[in-house]
Amino acid sequence: MFSVDVSKAIAHAQRAAKLHREFPKLLVTRIRRARDEERRTHIYRNRTGNLQRHTQVIPSGGSGPDRAYWLVMGEDYASYVERRGFSDFKRIVKDAADDIEDEQIKIARAVTGT
């Protein structure tokens, strides 16, 4: 009789499935944290409140794991504010994207057991 112990593979698959299910919530949480950081740390004078109010997370297309999210500063003058150094939006978005990529790597490692 020949047998193979697949318990490690099953454990990795179960962990990966759990991480995959939790990923959309983690994704939205991290993007919202980036939005809140931008709102909290900008140095522009918030005269009308429009730019801060329109710095938001917008879901688009799909559902579940196929859903995409946009983090936007939704005013025409947002690029001016960022370009002039009144906001560090690009760095904040990059940090969030890096964190999300790290989570994706964790999922991949959970699948492979590395």
matplotlib code that plots the C-alpha trace (Angstrom):
import matplotlib.pyplot as plt

x = [0.0, 1.2, 0.0, 0.8, 0.3, -1.4, -2.3, 0.2, -1.2, -4.7, -3.7, -2.1, -5.1, -7.5, -5.3, -5.1, -8.9, -9.4, -7.0, -8.6, -12.1, -10.8, -8.8, -11.7, -12.4, -8.6, -8.4, -11.2, -9.9, -6.4, -7.8, -10.0, -7.0, -5.2, -8.1, -8.2, -4.5, -4.8, -7.7, -5.7, -2.3, -2.8, -1.4, -3.7, -6.2, -9.6, -11.7, -14.7, -14.2, -14.8, -11.4, -11.3, -14.9, -14.3, -11.2, -13.0, -13.0, -15.2, -16.1, -16.4, -17.4, -17.8, -18.6, -16.7, -13.0, -13.6, -14.6, -12.2, -11.8, -10.5, -9.0, -9.6, -9.2, -12.3, -11.9, -10.4, -7.7, -6.5, -3.5, -2.5, -2.7, -0.6, 1.9, 2.5, 3.2, 0.1, -0.8, 1.3, -1.5, 0.8, 3.0, -0.1, -1.6, 1.7, 2.1, -1.4, -0.7, 2.5, 0.7, -2.0, 0.7, 2.3, -1.0, -1.3, 2.2, 1.1, -1.8, 0.5, 2.9, 0.0, -0.9, 2.6, 3.6, 6.7]
y = [0.0, 3.5, 6.6, 10.3, 12.8, 15.8, 17.5, 20.3, 21.0, 21.0, 23.4, 25.8, 25.7, 26.4, 29.3, 30.7, 30.4, 32.3, 35.0, 35.3, 35.7, 38.4, 40.3, 42.5, 43.8, 44.4, 46.1, 48.6, 49.2, 50.0, 52.4, 54.1, 54.5, 56.2, 58.5, 59.4, 60.0, 62.5, 64.3, 64.5, 65.4, 67.8, 71.4, 73.2, 75.6, 73.9, 76.9, 75.3, 71.8, 70.5, 68.9, 67.2, 66.0, 64.7, 62.8, 59.5, 55.8, 54.9, 51.3, 50.5, 47.5, 43.8, 42.3, 40.3, 39.7, 41.3, 44.7, 47.5, 50.6, 54.1, 56.5, 59.9, 63.6, 64.5, 68.2, 69.7, 71.6, 68.5, 68.0, 71.7, 71.1, 67.9, 69.4, 72.5, 70.2, 71.0, 67.3, 64.1, 62.1, 60.2, 58.9, 58.0, 56.1, 54.3, 53.3, 51.9, 50.0, 48.6, 47.4, 45.7, 44.1, 42.7, 41.2, 39.5, 38.1, 36.6, 34.9, 33.5, 32.3, 30.7, 28.7, 27.5, 27.1, 29.3]
z = [0.0, -0.9, 0.9, 0.6, 3.4, 1.9, 5.2, 4.6, 1.1, 2.5, 5.4, 2.9, 0.6, 3.5, 4.7, 1.2, 0.7, 4.0, 3.0, -0.4, 1.2, 3.5, 0.8, -0.5, 3.0, 3.6, 0.3, 1.0, 4.6, 3.3, 0.6, 3.1, 5.5, 2.6, 2.0, 5.6, 5.7, 2.8, 4.4, 7.7, 6.4, 3.5, 4.0, 1.6, 3.1, 3.0, 2.2, 0.6, 1.9, -1.7, -2.3, 1.1, 0.8, -2.8, -1.8, -1.7, -2.5, -5.4, -6.3, -9.9, -11.9, -10.9, -7.6, -5.0, -6.0, -9.4, -8.0, -8.6, -6.3, -7.2, -4.7, -6.2, -5.4, -7.3, -8.1, -11.3, -9.3, -7.4, -9.6, -9.0, -5.2, -5.5, -7.9, -5.7, -2.7, -0.7, -0.8, -0.8, -2.5, -4.9, -2.1, 0.0, -2.9, -3.6, 0.0, -0.1, -3.3, -1.8, 1.2, -0.9, -3.0, 0.2, 1.1, -2.3, -1.8, 1.6, -0.2, -2.9, -0.2, 1.7, -1.4, -2.0, 1.6, 1.3]

ax = plt.figure().add_subplot(projection="3d")
ax.plot(x, y, z, "-o")
ax.set_aspect("equal")
plt.show()
